[in-house]
Amino acid sequence: MVRRWLVTGCSSGLGRALAAAAARAGHDVAATARKTADLDDLVAAWPGRILPIPLELRDAAQCEEAVRVAADLLGGIDVLVNNAGAGLFGAVEEVSDAEVRDQLETLVVGPWRLVRLVLPLMRAQGHGHIVNVSSTAGRMPFPGLGAYVTGKHALEGMSRTLAAEVAPQGIRVTVIEPGGFATRYGASLAESVRRLSVYSTVTAETLRGVRGMAENPDMGRPEDCAAQVLGIVGADGAAPLRIPIGDDAYASLEAVEQASREELAAARALTRSTPPRPSATPPPAQGHGPERPGSGG
Ligand SMILES: NC(=O)c1ccc[n+]([C@@H]2O[C@H](COP(=O)([O-])OP(=O)(O)OC[C@H]3O[C@@H](n4cnc5c(N)ncnc54)[C@H](OP(=O)(O)O)[C@@H]3O)[C@@H](O)[C@H]2O)c1
């Protein structure tokens, strides 16, 4: 079945591989890039099937225009892939208000805005699929990537809520959680202006690992991630909401889930063993009916 895709961040990496894979499979793709010249070779390879659209996610007007143009050119949008993203390196104490806001504009506000813009179209069609590209960082911390981790956690929280809200409208939501893939992500990682030497030993390993991703032979190929996404979108029937991609992602997230279960059990044991504090004595009833236990705040 031919689908109409809107994929963000197609100048490189996972987005570029996905746009190419979808076009190769016969789908129509509105592919966005900040500089559409970066898409010239894709457009030349699949003329008429890859439609280049300029999009800077932090620009609200450009988001509106991108969705409008994509829907006009394609005659609708069946699949939105919120793929575009970039990271910011810096310990939590090092990252400024402006830097964290900027990171969240790209990782949360922009994708959220695109979701809001495509939903009326998808609702009118009676179907649609929103694919939000998160990361293992959407479920676990990485020292030195607090703003990125926060953005991906927020994207997952939004997606899980959205899924429950739009399922009755026939709209599906999927969160993709890639492990390590050899892309420009490491090279384009920004760094916070403020640096405090106290954090260098805690965060240095993260920075080294991320910067070296493109040359690391253990990283996956973007084409393999793209093939998985294509398969997920094409699959009928019930599917998990959050889908890790890559053996490394499963290994990390299984460890995270195990640690989370142990944390919950330890918290339960702690709260059960801690005697409750005496509560304040309630004022005497003033004739407003029977006393009820408090419902909490
Ligand atoms: N590679 C991995 O191992 C990995 C793992 C987990 C999750 N991810 C996620 O996968 C997605 C794609 O990343 P990638 O690895 O393919 O990295 P990439 O090669 O650097 O590609 C990122 C894409 O996002 C675009 N982009 C970044 N900021 C943008 C903004 N503000 N507005 C519009 N476009 C913007 C980039 O455009 P420009 O070329 O103009 O900068 C580029 O097209 C991201 O969401 C990333 O967080 C990647």
The ligand as a Gaussian input file, in Angstrom:
#p B3LYP/6-31G(d) Opt

LIG

0 1
 N       22.333000       8.275000      15.632000
 C       21.974000       7.694000      16.738000
 O       22.684000       6.825000      17.264000
 C       20.672000       8.048000      17.386000
 C       20.294000       7.316000      18.518000
 C       19.087000       7.613000      19.117000
 C       18.273000       8.606000      18.620000
 N       18.689000       9.326000      17.523000
 C       17.778000      10.363000      17.047000
 O       17.599000      10.189000      15.667000
 C       17.201000      11.414000      15.080000
 C       18.045000      11.671000      13.847000
 O       19.387000      11.893000      14.231000
 P       20.623000      11.316000      13.395000
 O       21.345000      10.366000      14.264000
 O       20.190000      10.889000      12.060000
 O       21.550000      12.633000      13.335000
 P       21.961000      13.574000      12.113000
 O       22.640000      12.785000      11.047000
 O       22.726000      14.693000      12.740000
 O       20.576000      14.097000      11.541000
 C       19.791000      15.003000      12.283000
 C       18.830000      15.702000      11.350000
 O       18.019000      16.587000      12.128000
 C       18.092000      17.887000      11.556000
 N       17.902000      18.927000      12.574000
 C       18.570000      19.115000      13.722000
 N       18.081000      20.172000      14.381000
 C       17.061000      20.667000      13.634000
 C       16.159000      21.747000      13.769000
 N       16.198000      22.575000      14.832000
 N       15.258000      21.961000      12.802000
 C       15.176000      21.144000      11.718000
 N       16.020000      20.109000      11.521000
 C       16.944000      19.877000      12.467000
 C       19.473000      17.953000      10.910000
 O       19.517000      18.995000       9.953000
 P       20.870000      19.765000       9.579000
 O       21.605000      18.860000       8.626000
 O       20.393000      21.022000       8.956000
 O       21.614000      19.989000      10.861000
 C       19.522000      16.564000      10.306000
 O       18.766000      16.515000       9.129000
 C       17.352000      12.477000      16.167000
 O       16.094000      12.764000      16.724000
 C       18.250000      11.792000      17.182000
 O       18.040000      12.311000      18.478000
 C       19.868000       9.080000      16.901000

